[in-house]
């Protein structure tokens, strides 16, 4: 007896013994990583409908609920992380190659693959795991799963009803059906590619006379390039969970974890661009925390995604180096403007607007700072992405201009906030001193830690008191 004959024999015994419950169990196993094809289950159920043993609607309901249950279990396994998936998946014949191949399929095609995969062998057994790893939003995952499973299970049931006692021959010819499905998918992809190319051709041909020929020797018009339409834009994908309107962005894990303790965030974190994301309540307001987005390019990429996911106000909690002798480790800095030598801000034209935080958020933070005993000052900060190139000449230059401190993100975040018309502000803790032109690090000191703790509570209070544009 071959493996297929073995599975057919015991599948039929289970269905005979448990009825609809047997269908539910087998389809749940099929939607997990067990190598149990639905082609060996549903056609037999269709045959039993013709024989009067089963009814069509309960068969479809039992099979679809089974598929959903198995998919949710696999999704839950995926949320535990890749090490756990590989640790326990090996008992069900899942290896790293299978997981990587299915992950690639999922990330290339997005949430719709949950629907499409129900028609593709092997993929349908595994696709729920990368959906869980990516923390795909649960409602779209359920809808795609139920829709795809119902159609596929209904199709196999119908074939069984037509073939009657010859239902078992389906397993010999299912690869032919797979070829048709694959051909259909290829056809859809080709259609979409042709459609997009035609649209681009039409768009490009509207002003043929105005088209400028660009050669490798042509100068780069930086301002025009920054103002033109972007090719890649931040969007909410099917697997992306939304964030709250109030977001606090941090750049180090210690700051993030302290904020999580204050919010008493007990849920496991999800991940976005390798940053941890958690939600909690502060003064009865829902707040999203995210970290570590270190450096202007990374922080801006994260900020853009947060805005696409629903953020309507972002406060940044960070560290800075002091440039002025009257600013010491443990002091707080409230940025009211920023100068930039990082390479990200220039790609977001502000049309003459200053690089500055949202005034109402600054006013809210200022009011809170005035109620504390913390040492703090407000003024300009300098943002750079050259951490090891904060040279003597640059420090002296910005000292003379009255710039208070140096960080790596604020200017870029303020610029994007103004560009996207989303309120953004920040609060910095002095972690080291550069005013003497000698580096004096203090981020391990008790004074710095106490100041960081106070700053964390201040940004939480500022975020909680923000009300749709008013702090």
C-alpha positions as CSV (number, residue, x, y, z in Angstrom):
1,X,0.0,0.0,0.0
2,X,1.5,3.3,-1.1
3,X,1.4,6.5,1.0
4,X,-1.5,8.0,-1.0
5,X,-3.5,4.7,-0.7
6,X,-2.8,4.7,3.0
7,X,-4.1,8.2,3.5
8,X,-7.2,7.6,1.4
9,X,-8.0,4.5,3.5
10,X,-7.6,6.1,6.9
11,X,-9.3,9.4,5.7
12,X,-12.4,7.5,4.7
13,X,-12.4,5.5,7.9
14,X,-12.2,8.7,10.0
15,X,-15.0,10.4,8.0
16,X,-17.2,7.2,8.3
17,X,-16.6,7.2,12.1
18,X,-16.9,10.9,12.9
19,X,-19.0,12.3,10.1
20,X,-18.8,16.0,9.7
21,X,-16.4,16.1,12.6
22,X,-14.0,13.9,10.6
23,X,-14.1,16.4,7.8
24,X,-13.4,19.2,10.2
25,X,-10.4,17.5,11.7
26,X,-8.9,16.4,8.4
27,X,-9.2,19.9,6.9
28,X,-7.7,21.5,10.0
29,X,-4.7,19.2,9.7
30,X,-4.4,20.0,6.0
31,X,-4.3,23.8,6.7
32,X,-1.5,23.2,9.2
33,X,1.8,21.9,8.0
34,X,0.7,18.3,7.9
35,X,1.2,16.8,4.3
36,X,-2.5,15.9,4.0
37,X,-4.0,17.0,0.7
38,X,-7.6,18.2,0.6
39,X,-7.9,16.3,-2.7
40,X,-8.1,13.1,-0.6
41,X,-10.8,14.4,1.7
42,X,-13.4,16.6,0.0
43,X,-14.2,14.4,-3.1
44,X,-15.1,11.5,-0.8
45,X,-17.4,13.9,1.1
46,X,-19.0,14.8,-2.2
47,X,-19.6,11.1,-2.9
48,X,-21.2,10.6,0.5
49,X,-23.6,13.6,-0.3
50,X,-24.8,11.7,-3.4
51,X,-25.2,8.6,-1.3
52,X,-27.4,10.5,1.1
53,X,-25.0,10.2,4.0
54,X,-24.2,13.9,4.1
55,X,-25.7,17.2,3.1
56,X,-23.9,19.8,1.0
57,X,-24.1,22.9,3.3
58,X,-22.9,21.1,6.5
59,X,-20.0,19.6,4.5
60,X,-18.9,23.1,3.2
61,X,-19.3,24.6,6.6
62,X,-17.4,21.8,8.4
63,X,-14.5,21.9,5.8
64,X,-14.2,25.7,5.8
65,X,-14.2,25.9,9.6
66,X,-11.6,23.2,9.7
67,X,-9.4,25.0,7.2
68,X,-9.8,28.3,9.2
69,X,-9.0,26.5,12.5
70,X,-5.8,24.9,11.1
71,X,-4.8,28.2,9.5
72,X,-5.3,30.1,12.8
73,X,-3.2,27.6,14.7
74,X,-0.4,28.0,12.1
75,X,-0.8,31.7,12.2
76,X,-0.4,31.6,16.0
77,X,2.7,29.5,15.6
78,X,4.1,32.1,13.3
79,X,3.6,34.9,15.8
80,X,5.9,33.1,18.2
81,X,8.9,33.8,15.9
82,X,11.0,31.8,13.4
83,X,13.0,29.9,16.0
84,X,9.9,28.4,17.6
85,X,8.4,27.6,14.1
86,X,11.5,25.6,13.1
87,X,11.8,24.0,16.6
88,X,8.3,22.5,16.6
89,X,7.6,22.5,12.8
90,X,10.2,19.8,12.3
91,X,7.9,17.3,14.0
92,X,5.4,17.9,11.1
93,X,8.1,17.7,8.4
94,X,8.6,21.4,8.1
95,X,12.1,22.5,7.4
96,X,13.9,25.9,6.9
97,X,13.8,25.5,3.1
98,X,10.0,25.2,3.1
99,X,9.6,28.1,5.4
100,X,11.9,30.4,3.4
101,X,10.2,29.6,0.1
102,X,6.8,30.3,1.5
103,X,7.9,33.5,3.2
104,X,9.3,34.7,-0.1
105,X,6.0,33.9,-1.8
106,X,4.0,35.8,0.9
107,X,6.2,38.9,1.0
108,X,6.3,39.1,-2.8
109,X,2.5,39.0,-3.3
110,X,1.1,40.3,0.0
111,X,-2.0,39.4,1.9
112,X,-3.9,38.2,-1.2
113,X,-1.6,35.2,-1.2
114,X,-3.7,33.9,1.7
115,X,-6.6,33.6,-0.8
116,X,-4.6,32.4,-3.8
117,X,-2.6,29.8,-1.8
118,X,-5.8,27.8,-1.1
119,X,-5.6,26.6,-4.8
120,X,-1.8,25.8,-4.8
121,X,-0.5,22.5,-3.3
122,X,2.2,22.8,-0.6
123,X,1.8,26.6,-0.3
124,X,-1.6,26.2,1.3
125,X,-0.2,24.0,4.0
126,X,2.4,26.6,5.0
127,X,1.2,30.1,4.0
128,X,-0.4,30.9,7.4
129,X,3.0,30.7,9.2
130,X,4.7,33.7,7.3
131,X,1.4,35.6,7.8
132,X,1.8,35.1,11.5
133,X,5.5,36.0,11.4
134,X,4.6,39.3,9.6
135,X,1.8,39.9,12.1
136,X,-0.7,40.3,9.3
137,X,-3.9,41.9,10.5
138,X,-6.2,39.1,11.7
139,X,-9.5,40.2,10.2
140,X,-8.2,40.3,6.5
141,X,-6.3,37.0,7.2
142,X,-9.6,35.3,8.3
143,X,-11.6,36.7,5.4
144,X,-9.0,35.6,2.8
145,X,-8.7,32.2,4.4
146,X,-12.5,31.6,4.6
147,X,-13.1,32.8,1.0
148,X,-10.3,30.7,-0.5
149,X,-11.0,27.6,1.5
150,X,-14.8,27.7,0.8
151,X,-14.2,28.0,-3.0
152,X,-11.6,25.3,-3.1
153,X,-13.4,22.9,-0.8
154,X,-16.7,23.5,-2.7
155,X,-15.0,22.8,-6.0
156,X,-13.5,19.5,-4.8
157,X,-16.9,18.5,-3.2
158,X,-18.6,19.2,-6.5
159,X,-16.1,17.0,-8.4
160,X,-16.8,14.2,-5.9
161,X,-20.5,14.5,-6.4
162,X,-20.1,14.2,-10.2
163,X,-17.7,11.3,-10.1
164,X,-19.6,9.4,-7.4
165,X,-17.9,6.1,-6.6
166,X,-15.0,7.0,-8.8
167,X,-14.1,10.0,-6.6
168,X,-10.8,8.5,-5.7
169,X,-9.3,9.0,-9.2
170,X,-9.2,12.8,-8.5
171,X,-5.9,12.3,-6.6
172,X,-4.4,11.0,-9.8
173,X,-5.2,14.0,-11.8
174,X,-5.1,16.9,-9.4
175,X,-1.7,18.0,-10.9
176,X,-3.6,18.8,-14.1
177,X,-5.9,21.2,-12.1
178,X,-2.8,22.7,-10.5
179,X,-1.4,23.5,-14.0
180,X,-4.6,25.3,-14.9
181,X,-4.6,27.3,-11.7
182,X,-0.9,28.2,-12.3
183,X,-1.7,29.2,-15.9
184,X,-4.5,31.4,-14.7
185,X,-2.3,33.1,-12.2
186,X,0.3,33.7,-14.8
187,X,-2.4,35.1,-17.1
188,X,-3.5,37.6,-14.5
189,X,0.0,38.7,-13.8
190,X,0.7,39.2,-17.5
191,X,-2.5,41.2,-17.8
192,X,-1.6,43.5,-14.9
193,X,1.9,44.0,-16.3
194,X,0.6,44.9,-19.7
195,X,-2.0,47.2,-18.2
196,X,0.6,49.1,-16.1
197,X,2.9,49.4,-19.1
198,X,0.1,50.9,-21.2
199,X,-0.8,53.3,-18.5
200,X,2.8,54.5,-18.2
201,X,3.1,54.8,-21.9
202,X,0.0,57.0,-22.1
203,X,1.2,59.1,-19.2
204,X,4.6,59.5,-20.8
205,X,3.2,60.5,-24.1
206,X,1.1,63.4,-23.0
207,X,3.9,65.9,-23.2
208,X,6.3,64.4,-25.7
209,X,7.6,67.8,-26.8
210,X,8.5,68.7,-23.2
211,X,10.5,65.6,-22.4
212,X,14.1,66.3,-21.6
213,X,16.6,63.7,-22.6
214,X,18.7,62.7,-19.6
215,X,22.2,61.4,-20.2
216,X,24.8,60.1,-17.8
217,X,26.6,63.5,-18.0
218,X,23.4,65.5,-17.2
219,X,23.5,67.4,-13.9
220,X,21.2,66.2,-11.1
221,X,18.5,68.9,-10.4
222,X,18.2,68.1,-6.7
223,X,15.4,70.5,-5.9
224,X,13.3,69.3,-8.9
225,X,14.1,65.7,-8.0
226,X,12.9,66.3,-4.4
227,X,9.7,68.0,-5.5
228,X,8.7,65.4,-8.1
229,X,6.4,62.4,-7.4
230,X,8.0,59.5,-5.6
231,X,8.0,56.0,-7.2
232,X,7.7,54.2,-3.8
233,X,5.1,55.4,-1.3
234,X,4.3,54.3,2.2
235,X,1.1,52.3,2.4
236,X,-0.7,50.0,4.7
237,X,-0.3,46.4,3.5
238,X,-2.8,43.7,4.2
239,X,-0.6,42.2,7.0
240,X,0.0,45.6,8.6
241,X,-1.9,46.3,11.8
242,X,-2.9,49.9,12.4
243,X,-1.3,52.1,15.1
244,X,-3.0,54.5,17.5
245,X,-3.2,58.2,16.6
246,X,-0.7,59.0,19.3
247,X,2.8,57.5,18.8
248,X,6.0,57.8,20.7
249,X,9.2,57.0,18.7
250,X,12.4,56.2,20.5
251,X,15.9,55.4,19.3
252,X,17.2,53.0,22.0
253,X,15.8,49.8,23.5
254,X,16.3,51.0,27.1
255,X,14.1,54.0,26.6
256,X,11.5,51.9,24.8
257,X,11.5,49.2,27.5
258,X,11.1,51.8,30.2
259,X,8.1,53.4,28.4
260,X,6.6,49.9,28.0
261,X,6.9,49.4,31.8
262,X,5.2,52.7,32.4
263,X,2.4,51.7,30.1
264,X,2.2,48.2,31.5
265,X,2.3,46.8,28.0
266,X,1.7,43.0,28.6
267,X,1.0,42.0,25.0
268,X,3.9,40.5,23.0
269,X,5.4,43.1,20.6
270,X,4.9,43.0,16.9
271,X,7.6,44.2,14.5
272,X,7.8,46.8,11.8
273,X,11.1,47.3,9.9
274,X,12.8,45.3,12.7
275,X,11.5,47.7,15.3
276,X,9.3,46.6,18.2
277,X,5.8,48.0,18.3
278,X,3.5,47.9,21.4
279,X,0.4,49.7,22.5
280,X,-0.8,50.8,26.0
281,X,-2.8,53.3,27.9
282,X,-1.6,56.5,29.7
283,X,-4.2,58.7,31.3
284,X,-6.9,56.7,29.5
285,X,-5.4,57.5,26.1
286,X,-4.2,54.7,23.7
287,X,-0.5,55.2,22.7
288,X,1.8,53.3,20.4
289,X,5.5,52.9,21.3
290,X,8.1,52.0,18.8
291,X,11.9,51.5,18.8
292,X,14.8,51.5,18.0
293,X,14.8,53.7,14.9
294,X,18.4,55.0,15.1
295,X,19.6,57.6,12.6
296,X,17.8,59.9,10.2
297,X,17.2,57.5,7.3
298,X,15.9,54.7,9.5
299,X,13.8,57.0,11.7
300,X,12.2,58.7,8.6
301,X,11.4,55.4,7.0
302,X,9.7,54.3,10.2
303,X,7.9,57.6,10.6
304,X,6.5,57.5,7.0
305,X,5.2,54.0,7.7
306,X,3.6,55.0,11.0
307,X,1.8,57.8,9.3
308,X,0.5,55.4,6.7
309,X,-0.7,53.1,9.5
310,X,-2.7,55.9,11.2
311,X,-0.4,58.0,13.3
312,X,-1.7,61.5,13.6
313,X,0.8,62.8,16.2
314,X,4.4,61.7,16.8
315,X,6.7,62.5,19.7
316,X,10.3,61.5,19.7
317,X,12.3,60.7,22.8
318,X,16.0,60.8,22.3
319,X,19.5,61.6,23.5
320,X,21.8,64.4,22.5
321,X,25.4,65.7,23.0
322,X,25.7,69.1,24.7
323,X,27.4,71.8,22.6
324,X,27.1,74.5,25.3
325,X,29.0,74.7,28.6
326,X,25.9,75.5,30.6
327,X,24.3,72.2,29.5
328,X,25.3,69.1,31.5
329,X,24.7,65.4,31.4
330,X,21.1,64.8,32.6
331,X,19.7,68.2,31.5
332,X,16.7,68.1,29.1
333,X,16.6,69.9,25.7
334,X,13.3,71.0,24.1
335,X,14.1,71.5,20.4
336,X,12.4,74.5,18.8
337,X,14.3,74.3,15.5
338,X,16.9,72.2,13.9
339,X,19.8,72.5,11.5
340,X,20.7,69.5,9.4
341,X,23.9,68.0,7.9
342,X,22.2,64.6,7.6
343,X,21.3,63.4,4.1
344,X,17.6,62.6,4.5
345,X,15.9,66.0,5.0
346,X,17.0,67.4,1.7
347,X,14.7,64.9,-0.1
348,X,11.6,66.5,1.5
349,X,11.1,70.1,0.1
350,X,9.4,72.5,2.5
351,X,9.1,75.4,0.1
352,X,10.6,77.9,2.6
353,X,9.1,76.5,5.8
354,X,11.5,76.3,8.7
355,X,12.8,72.9,9.9
356,X,11.0,73.0,13.2
357,X,8.6,70.9,15.3
358,X,4.9,71.5,15.6
359,X,4.4,74.6,17.7
360,X,1.4,73.3,19.7
361,X,3.3,70.2,20.7
362,X,6.2,72.3,21.7
363,X,3.9,74.5,23.8
364,X,2.5,71.4,25.5
365,X,5.9,70.0,26.3
366,X,7.1,73.4,27.6
367,X,4.1,73.7,29.9
368,X,4.9,70.2,31.3
369,X,8.6,71.0,31.7
370,X,7.7,74.1,33.7
371,X,5.9,72.0,36.3
372,X,9.0,69.8,37.0
373,X,12.2,70.3,38.9
374,X,14.3,69.0,36.0
375,X,17.0,71.3,34.5
376,X,16.0,72.1,30.9
377,X,16.5,74.5,28.1
378,X,14.9,75.1,24.7
379,X,16.5,76.0,21.4
380,X,18.0,74.8,18.2
381,X,19.7,71.4,17.8
382,X,22.0,70.1,15.1
383,X,21.2,66.7,13.4
384,X,24.0,64.7,11.8
385,X,24.4,61.2,10.4
386,X,28.2,61.3,10.9
387,X,28.4,60.2,14.5
388,X,32.2,59.8,14.3
389,X,32.6,63.0,12.3
390,X,31.4,65.6,14.8
391,X,34.7,67.5,14.3
392,X,36.2,70.3,16.2
393,X,35.4,72.8,13.5
394,X,31.7,71.7,13.3
395,X,31.2,71.8,17.0
396,X,32.8,75.3,17.3
397,X,30.7,76.5,14.3
398,X,27.4,75.4,15.9
399,X,28.4,76.6,19.3
400,X,28.9,80.1,18.0
401,X,25.4,79.9,16.5
402,X,23.9,79.1,19.9
403,X,22.9,75.5,18.9
404,X,22.3,73.6,22.1
405,X,23.0,70.0,21.2
406,X,23.7,67.4,18.5
407,X,21.6,64.4,17.7
408,X,21.0,62.2,14.7
409,X,17.2,62.3,13.9
410,X,15.3,65.5,15.0
411,X,15.8,67.6,11.9
412,X,14.7,64.8,9.6
413,X,11.7,64.0,11.7
414,X,10.6,67.6,11.9
415,X,11.0,68.0,8.1
416,X,8.9,64.9,7.3
417,X,6.3,66.0,9.8
418,X,5.9,69.3,8.0
419,X,6.1,67.7,4.6
420,X,3.3,65.2,5.5
421,X,1.4,67.7,7.6
422,X,1.5,65.5,10.7
423,X,2.5,67.1,14.1
424,X,5.9,66.0,15.2
425,X,8.0,67.2,18.2
426,X,10.7,65.8,20.4
427,X,12.4,65.9,23.8
428,X,16.1,65.1,24.3
429,X,18.2,64.1,27.3
430,X,21.8,65.2,27.4
431,X,23.8,62.0,27.4
432,X,27.3,63.4,26.7
433,X,29.2,66.7,26.6
434,X,31.2,68.1,23.7
435,X,31.4,71.8,24.7
436,X,35.1,71.6,25.8
437,X,36.0,69.9,22.5
438,X,36.7,66.7,24.5
439,X,34.1,63.9,24.7
440,X,32.6,63.4,28.1
441,X,30.1,60.5,28.0
442,X,27.6,60.3,30.7
443,X,24.8,57.9,29.5
444,X,25.7,55.4,32.2
445,X,25.4,57.8,35.0
446,X,22.6,57.8,37.6
447,X,21.8,61.4,36.8
448,X,21.3,60.6,33.2
449,X,19.0,57.7,34.1
450,X,16.8,59.8,36.4
451,X,16.5,62.5,33.7
452,X,15.6,59.9,31.1
453,X,12.9,58.5,33.4
454,X,11.5,62.0,33.9
455,X,11.6,62.7,30.1
456,X,9.7,59.5,29.4
457,X,6.8,60.5,31.7
458,X,6.8,64.0,30.1
459,X,6.4,62.7,26.6
460,X,3.7,60.3,27.7
461,X,1.8,63.2,29.4
462,X,2.3,65.3,26.3
463,X,1.0,62.6,24.0
464,X,-2.0,61.9,26.3
465,X,-3.1,65.5,26.4
466,X,-2.9,66.0,22.7
467,X,-6.4,66.2,21.2
468,X,-6.5,66.1,17.4
469,X,-4.3,69.0,16.7
470,X,-4.4,70.7,20.1
471,X,-2.1,70.0,23.0
